[in-house]
């Protein structure tokens, strides 16, 4: 049957499945990446315009090494235009690993008898948060297994507990969530606790593959998961994060699946996702995935660059699943958030001596550096480590965030806010060597600022931070 790209669009409706595999494969199979067309697409992105499915397909089909390099260079340029040199830092905190799903790629799967099942008590949760605060963390993502005991009220209660913990100058200013999809009332309950972003990863947008790796449990329901963040939007959570687990199916299909998901949100809710995550399959206890679709380092770096060009104003999250060398390379292609000092064994942050055990983790992590070591490296590479939470706390989320970010204000306001949180870190947690590096980075960025009014106000706030004030932002 002849495929007609002009007729691809499906009428999006709220809370209804929207993935059409023939639509996605039609673009992949029939889009030809000529040099002229590839360069046209890159130029459109560099003008800060989001790419269509057809334009994204042009980029995923590129095999010419020269053009691949142009894609990566385009992503680097776009990141600098939109985000500047800041990198937002966070840490994952696993609250409970009971799970009723049987997912072939996950160490939490219900058939894994080696897994030690644990749910943190309130006391244990407080100790974990205190340990994270003592390292300098300000942003957390709470992670829960998919189990009835981790219902909306349980999650809301744990969020409130985290926000109440204060250790010295430490505090958690933003709590994001990675947990099971809920009904609308459940999402309302969680929303009322003051969460930031709610993440639900589809894992794979390919239905047959989805069925083959999700053997049982509520997660086996493709449609319920796909529409999970629609229900979050209906409940008032306008700050959501999507993601795919690369290595389950053809990476080109998954990239277009993510962009189709972005299209759906914009069609139905007038706002795209706040973040996109793209974890790559890693070994886990009782792991059962064949290597047919395993994504190489070259493919992985390329797909991140393509995502950056496709969605200029969406945050891209790169996790410690990836080794240090890959993380260092990919950050330049458009990643805006990374985790640091990550420990995914239950209760690991408050342990004096870490003795990680694969059987106690959801998957294997490959960057075990401390938060301080990562900040040191970021400063060496001229990045501005950021713990900023200003947009969330001033109501600049969802559609309001898009109004704020699309004109290019991310760089204008987020860079000063990043510098303020870096100054806090230097005063409270940094070694003398790292503090000296941080001062140089701040001084350099101050010298490059063009808005004299913001620069003057920023200098005043930096002076107040050195005098002991905290939590200052634009």
C-alpha positions as CSV (number, residue, x, y, z in Angstrom):
1,X,0.0,0.0,0.0
2,X,1.3,3.4,-1.0
3,X,2.3,5.5,2.1
4,X,1.2,9.2,2.0
5,X,3.2,11.3,4.6
6,X,0.7,14.2,4.3
7,X,-2.0,11.9,5.7
8,X,0.0,10.5,8.6
9,X,-1.5,12.6,11.5
10,X,-3.9,10.8,13.7
11,X,-6.6,13.0,15.4
12,X,-5.3,13.2,19.0
13,X,-7.8,12.8,21.7
14,X,-7.2,13.1,25.5
15,X,-6.4,9.9,27.3
16,X,-6.6,7.7,24.2
17,X,-3.8,5.6,22.6
18,X,-2.0,7.6,19.8
19,X,0.8,5.4,18.5
20,X,0.4,4.1,15.0
21,X,3.3,1.9,14.0
22,X,2.6,2.1,10.3
23,X,2.8,5.9,10.6
24,X,6.3,5.6,12.2
25,X,7.6,2.9,10.0
26,X,6.3,4.8,7.0
27,X,8.5,7.8,7.8
28,X,11.5,5.6,8.5
29,X,11.2,3.5,5.3
30,X,10.3,6.3,2.9
31,X,12.3,9.3,4.1
32,X,15.6,9.9,2.1
33,X,18.4,11.8,3.9
34,X,20.0,13.8,1.1
35,X,22.8,16.2,2.1
36,X,20.6,19.2,1.2
37,X,17.6,17.9,3.2
38,X,19.7,17.0,6.2
39,X,21.2,20.4,6.3
40,X,17.8,22.0,5.9
41,X,16.5,20.1,8.9
42,X,19.5,21.0,11.1
43,X,19.0,24.7,10.1
44,X,15.4,24.6,11.1
45,X,16.3,23.3,14.5
46,X,19.0,25.9,14.9
47,X,16.3,28.5,14.5
48,X,14.8,26.9,17.6
49,X,11.9,25.2,15.8
50,X,10.7,21.8,16.9
51,X,11.1,19.1,14.1
52,X,8.2,17.1,12.7
53,X,8.2,13.3,12.5
54,X,9.3,13.5,8.9
55,X,12.2,15.8,9.7
56,X,13.3,13.6,12.6
57,X,13.1,10.6,10.3
58,X,15.5,12.4,7.9
59,X,18.1,12.5,10.7
60,X,17.6,9.0,12.0
61,X,18.2,7.6,8.5
62,X,21.5,9.3,8.1
63,X,24.5,6.9,7.7
64,X,27.0,9.2,6.1
65,X,29.7,9.9,8.6
66,X,30.1,13.5,7.5
67,X,26.5,14.2,8.0
68,X,26.4,12.4,11.3
69,X,29.1,14.7,12.5
70,X,27.1,17.7,11.2
71,X,24.1,16.5,13.3
72,X,26.3,16.3,16.4
73,X,27.8,19.7,15.8
74,X,24.3,21.1,15.2
75,X,23.2,19.7,18.6
76,X,26.2,21.2,20.3
77,X,25.4,24.6,18.8
78,X,21.7,24.4,19.7
79,X,22.4,23.4,23.3
80,X,24.7,26.5,23.7
81,X,22.0,28.7,22.2
82,X,19.2,27.5,24.3
83,X,20.8,26.2,27.6
84,X,24.1,27.9,27.8
85,X,26.8,26.0,29.8
86,X,24.6,24.9,32.7
87,X,24.0,21.2,33.8
88,X,21.3,20.5,36.3
89,X,22.2,17.9,38.9
90,X,19.9,15.5,40.8
91,X,20.0,12.2,42.6
92,X,17.6,9.2,42.5
93,X,16.4,7.8,45.8
94,X,14.8,4.4,45.9
95,X,12.0,4.3,48.4
96,X,10.7,0.7,47.8
97,X,11.5,-2.2,45.5
98,X,8.4,-4.4,45.9
99,X,6.9,-5.0,42.5
100,X,4.1,-7.1,41.0
101,X,5.4,-6.8,37.4
102,X,7.5,-9.4,35.6
103,X,9.6,-7.3,33.2
104,X,12.5,-9.2,31.5
105,X,15.0,-6.3,31.8
106,X,14.5,-5.3,35.4
107,X,16.1,-6.6,38.6
108,X,12.9,-5.8,40.5
109,X,10.8,-8.3,38.5
110,X,8.5,-10.3,40.6
111,X,10.1,-13.7,39.6
112,X,13.6,-12.6,40.9
113,X,13.9,-14.5,44.1
114,X,17.4,-13.1,44.7
115,X,16.1,-9.6,45.1
116,X,15.9,-8.4,48.7
117,X,12.6,-6.6,49.0
118,X,12.6,-3.5,51.1
119,X,10.5,-0.4,51.8
120,X,12.2,2.4,53.6
121,X,10.6,3.4,56.9
122,X,10.1,7.1,57.6
123,X,13.1,7.0,59.8
124,X,15.2,5.3,57.1
125,X,13.9,7.8,54.5
126,X,15.0,10.7,56.7
127,X,18.5,9.3,57.1
128,X,18.8,8.8,53.4
129,X,17.7,12.4,52.7
130,X,20.0,13.8,55.4
131,X,23.0,11.9,53.8
132,X,22.0,13.4,50.4
133,X,21.7,16.9,51.8
134,X,25.1,16.6,53.5
135,X,26.6,15.9,50.1
136,X,25.0,19.1,48.6
137,X,22.0,17.7,46.8
138,X,18.9,19.9,46.4
139,X,16.9,17.9,43.8
140,X,15.7,14.3,44.1
141,X,13.7,11.8,42.1
142,X,11.9,9.3,44.3
143,X,11.7,5.9,42.7
144,X,9.1,3.2,43.6
145,X,8.5,-0.3,42.5
146,X,5.1,-0.9,41.0
147,X,3.2,-2.4,43.9
148,X,-0.2,-1.7,45.6
149,X,1.6,-0.6,48.8
150,X,3.1,2.3,46.9
151,X,-0.2,3.9,46.3
152,X,-0.9,7.6,45.8
153,X,-1.2,8.4,49.5
154,X,2.0,6.5,50.3
155,X,3.9,8.5,47.7
156,X,2.4,11.8,48.8
157,X,3.4,11.1,52.4
158,X,6.9,10.2,51.5
159,X,7.2,13.4,49.4
160,X,6.1,15.5,52.4
161,X,8.6,13.7,54.6
162,X,11.4,14.5,52.3
163,X,10.5,18.2,52.1
164,X,10.6,18.4,55.9
165,X,14.1,17.2,56.3
166,X,16.7,20.0,57.0
167,X,20.3,19.1,57.7
168,X,22.5,22.2,58.3
169,X,22.1,24.4,55.3
170,X,20.8,21.4,53.4
171,X,17.2,21.0,52.1
172,X,15.5,19.3,49.2
173,X,13.8,21.9,47.1
174,X,12.3,19.7,44.4
175,X,11.0,16.2,44.5
176,X,10.3,14.4,41.2
177,X,8.6,11.1,41.0
178,X,9.2,7.9,39.0
179,X,6.4,5.5,39.8
180,X,3.5,3.5,38.4
181,X,0.7,5.2,36.3
182,X,-2.3,6.1,38.4
183,X,-5.9,7.0,37.9
184,X,-6.8,10.7,37.9
185,X,-7.7,10.8,41.6
186,X,-4.4,9.2,42.5
187,X,-2.5,11.8,40.5
188,X,-4.4,14.6,42.3
189,X,-3.3,13.2,45.6
190,X,0.3,13.1,44.6
191,X,0.1,16.6,43.0
192,X,-1.2,18.1,46.3
193,X,2.1,17.0,48.0
194,X,4.0,19.5,45.9
195,X,5.8,17.2,43.5
196,X,7.9,18.5,40.6
197,X,7.9,16.2,37.5
198,X,6.1,12.9,37.3
199,X,8.0,10.4,35.1
200,X,6.5,7.4,33.3
201,X,8.6,5.7,30.7
202,X,6.8,3.7,28.0
203,X,10.0,1.6,27.8
204,X,9.2,0.7,24.1
205,X,6.5,2.1,21.8
206,X,6.4,-1.1,19.8
207,X,3.4,-3.1,20.9
208,X,4.7,-6.6,20.0
209,X,8.0,-6.0,21.7
210,X,6.2,-4.4,24.7
211,X,4.2,-7.6,25.1
212,X,7.2,-9.8,24.8
213,X,9.2,-8.1,27.7
214,X,6.3,-7.3,30.0
215,X,5.1,-10.8,30.9
216,X,2.6,-10.1,33.7
217,X,1.4,-7.4,36.1
218,X,-0.4,-4.2,35.5
219,X,2.6,-2.9,33.5
220,X,1.7,-5.4,30.8
221,X,-1.2,-3.2,29.8
222,X,0.4,-1.1,27.0
223,X,-2.5,1.4,26.6
224,X,-2.8,2.0,30.3
225,X,0.8,2.9,30.5
226,X,0.8,5.0,27.3
227,X,-2.0,7.2,28.6
228,X,-0.7,7.4,32.1
229,X,0.6,11.0,31.8
230,X,-2.6,12.0,30.1
231,X,-4.3,11.2,33.4
232,X,-1.6,13.2,35.2
233,X,-2.3,16.2,33.0
234,X,-6.0,15.9,33.7
235,X,-5.2,15.9,37.4
236,X,-3.3,19.1,37.1
237,X,0.3,17.7,36.8
238,X,1.5,19.7,33.9
239,X,5.2,18.9,34.4
240,X,5.7,15.4,33.1
241,X,8.6,13.3,31.8
242,X,8.6,10.6,29.2
243,X,11.3,8.1,28.2
244,X,12.2,4.9,26.3
245,X,14.5,2.1,27.3
246,X,16.8,1.8,24.3
247,X,17.8,-1.7,23.4
248,X,14.4,-3.3,23.5
249,X,13.6,-2.5,19.9
250,X,15.0,-0.6,16.9
251,X,16.3,2.7,18.2
252,X,15.0,4.7,15.2
253,X,11.5,3.6,15.9
254,X,11.8,4.6,19.6
255,X,13.1,8.0,18.7
256,X,10.1,8.7,16.5
257,X,7.9,7.2,19.2
258,X,9.1,9.7,21.7
259,X,8.6,12.6,19.2
260,X,5.0,11.2,18.5
261,X,4.4,11.4,22.3
262,X,5.6,15.0,22.3
263,X,3.2,15.7,19.4
264,X,0.3,14.2,21.4
265,X,0.9,16.3,24.5
266,X,1.1,19.5,22.4
267,X,-2.0,18.6,20.5
268,X,-4.0,17.8,23.6
269,X,-2.6,19.9,26.4
270,X,-0.7,22.7,24.5
271,X,2.5,21.8,26.2
272,X,5.2,19.2,25.6
273,X,6.9,17.0,28.2
274,X,9.3,18.8,30.6
275,X,11.9,16.1,30.1
276,X,12.8,13.1,27.9
277,X,14.9,10.2,29.3
278,X,16.7,7.7,27.1
279,X,18.3,5.0,29.3
280,X,20.1,2.2,27.6
281,X,19.7,-1.4,28.5
282,X,22.2,-2.5,31.2
283,X,22.7,-5.8,32.8
284,X,20.5,-6.6,35.8
285,X,19.9,-9.5,38.1
286,X,17.7,-12.1,36.2
287,X,18.1,-10.0,33.0
288,X,16.6,-11.8,30.0
289,X,16.9,-9.5,27.0
290,X,18.4,-10.7,23.7
291,X,21.1,-8.4,22.1
292,X,19.4,-8.0,18.7
293,X,18.6,-4.4,19.4
294,X,21.4,-3.4,21.7
295,X,22.4,0.1,21.0
296,X,26.1,0.8,20.3
297,X,28.0,3.8,21.7
298,X,28.0,5.4,18.2
299,X,24.3,4.9,17.8
300,X,23.6,6.2,21.3
301,X,25.6,9.4,21.0
302,X,23.9,10.0,17.6
303,X,20.3,9.5,18.9
304,X,20.9,11.9,21.7
305,X,22.0,14.5,19.3
306,X,18.9,13.9,17.1
307,X,16.6,14.2,20.1
308,X,18.2,17.5,21.0
309,X,17.6,18.9,17.5
310,X,14.1,17.5,17.4
311,X,12.9,19.1,20.7
312,X,15.0,22.2,21.4
313,X,13.2,23.2,24.6
314,X,12.7,19.8,26.2
315,X,15.1,18.8,29.0
316,X,17.2,15.7,28.2
317,X,18.2,13.5,31.1
318,X,21.4,11.3,31.0
319,X,21.8,8.9,33.9
320,X,24.6,7.0,35.6
321,X,23.7,3.9,33.7
322,X,26.3,5.2,31.3
323,X,30.0,5.2,32.0
324,X,31.9,8.4,32.6
325,X,33.4,8.6,29.1
326,X,30.1,8.4,27.4
327,X,28.5,10.9,29.8
328,X,31.3,13.3,29.1
329,X,30.8,13.1,25.4
330,X,27.0,13.2,25.3
331,X,26.6,16.1,27.6
332,X,27.9,18.3,24.8
333,X,25.2,17.1,22.4
334,X,22.4,18.7,24.4
335,X,21.9,16.9,27.8
336,X,20.6,19.4,30.3
337,X,20.3,17.1,33.4
338,X,22.5,14.4,35.0
339,X,22.5,12.5,38.2
340,X,25.5,12.6,40.5
341,X,26.7,10.4,43.4
342,X,24.1,7.9,42.4
343,X,23.4,4.8,44.6
344,X,20.5,2.6,43.7
345,X,20.8,-0.1,46.4
346,X,18.1,0.4,49.0
347,X,19.3,2.5,51.9
348,X,22.8,3.0,50.4
349,X,23.2,6.7,50.8
350,X,23.3,6.6,54.6
351,X,25.7,3.7,54.8
352,X,29.2,4.6,55.9
353,X,30.8,2.1,53.6
354,X,29.2,1.2,50.3
355,X,29.2,-2.4,49.4
356,X,26.9,-2.6,46.4
357,X,25.5,-5.8,45.3
358,X,23.9,-6.4,41.8
359,X,21.2,-8.6,43.3
360,X,20.0,-5.6,45.4
361,X,19.8,-3.2,42.5
362,X,17.3,-2.6,39.7
363,X,20.1,-2.5,37.1
364,X,23.8,-1.9,36.9
365,X,25.2,1.6,37.1
366,X,28.5,2.5,35.4
367,X,29.4,5.9,36.8
368,X,30.0,5.6,40.5
369,X,31.7,8.9,41.1
370,X,30.6,11.1,44.0
371,X,28.6,14.3,43.5
372,X,31.8,16.3,44.4
373,X,33.8,14.5,41.8
374,X,31.3,15.1,39.1
375,X,31.0,18.8,40.0
376,X,34.8,19.0,39.9
377,X,34.8,17.5,36.4
378,X,32.0,19.8,35.2
379,X,33.9,22.9,36.4
380,X,37.1,21.7,34.6
381,X,35.1,21.5,31.4
382,X,33.6,25.0,31.9
383,X,30.1,23.9,32.7
384,X,28.0,25.5,35.4
385,X,26.7,22.8,37.8
386,X,23.1,23.8,38.8
387,X,20.7,22.8,41.5
388,X,18.2,25.4,40.4
389,X,14.5,24.9,41.3
390,X,13.2,28.4,40.5
391,X,10.8,27.6,37.7
392,X,9.0,24.9,39.7
393,X,8.7,27.1,42.7
394,X,7.5,30.2,40.9
395,X,4.9,28.4,38.9
396,X,6.8,28.3,35.6
397,X,5.8,24.8,34.7
398,X,3.8,23.2,31.9
399,X,2.4,25.8,29.5
400,X,3.8,28.6,31.6
401,X,7.2,27.1,31.3
402,X,6.9,26.9,27.5
403,X,5.9,30.6,27.4
404,X,9.0,31.3,29.6
405,X,11.5,29.1,27.7
406,X,10.6,29.3,24.0
407,X,11.7,33.0,23.6
408,X,15.1,32.0,24.8
409,X,14.9,33.0,28.5
410,X,16.2,29.7,29.7
411,X,19.8,30.9,29.1
412,X,18.9,34.5,30.3
413,X,17.5,33.5,33.7
414,X,18.6,29.9,34.3
415,X,22.3,30.7,33.9
416,X,22.2,33.3,36.8
417,X,20.1,30.9,38.9
418,X,22.7,28.1,38.2
419,X,25.5,30.4,39.4
420,X,23.6,31.2,42.6
421,X,23.1,27.5,43.4
422,X,26.8,26.8,42.5
423,X,27.8,29.6,45.0
424,X,25.7,27.9,47.7
425,X,27.4,24.6,47.0
426,X,30.8,26.2,47.1
427,X,30.2,27.8,50.5
428,X,28.6,24.8,52.2
429,X,30.1,21.6,50.7
430,X,33.0,22.2,48.3
431,X,36.6,21.5,49.0
432,X,38.9,24.5,48.8
433,X,40.2,23.3,45.4
434,X,36.7,22.9,43.9
435,X,35.6,26.2,45.4
436,X,38.5,28.0,43.7
437,X,37.4,26.5,40.4
438,X,33.8,27.5,41.0
439,X,34.8,31.1,41.6
440,X,36.6,31.2,38.3
441,X,33.7,29.8,36.4
442,X,31.3,32.3,38.0
443,X,33.7,35.2,37.3
444,X,34.0,34.1,33.7
445,X,30.2,33.9,33.2
446,X,29.7,37.3,34.9
447,X,32.1,38.9,32.5
448,X,30.2,37.4,29.5
449,X,26.8,38.6,30.7
450,X,25.3,41.2,28.4
451,X,22.3,42.3,30.6
452,X,23.7,44.9,33.0
453,X,20.6,44.9,35.2
454,X,20.5,41.2,35.7
455,X,24.3,41.2,36.2
456,X,24.0,43.8,38.9
457,X,21.2,41.9,40.7
458,X,23.2,38.7,40.4
459,X,26.3,40.2,42.0
460,X,24.2,41.5,44.9
461,X,22.7,38.0,45.4
462,X,26.1,36.3,45.2
463,X,27.4,38.7,47.9
464,X,24.4,37.8,50.1
465,X,25.1,34.1,49.7
466,X,28.7,34.6,50.8
467,X,27.3,36.4,53.8
468,X,25.1,33.4,54.7
469,X,21.8,33.9,53.0
470,X,20.4,31.0,51.0
471,X,17.8,30.1,48.4
472,X,18.0,33.3,46.3
473,X,16.9,33.1,42.7
474,X,15.4,35.1,39.8
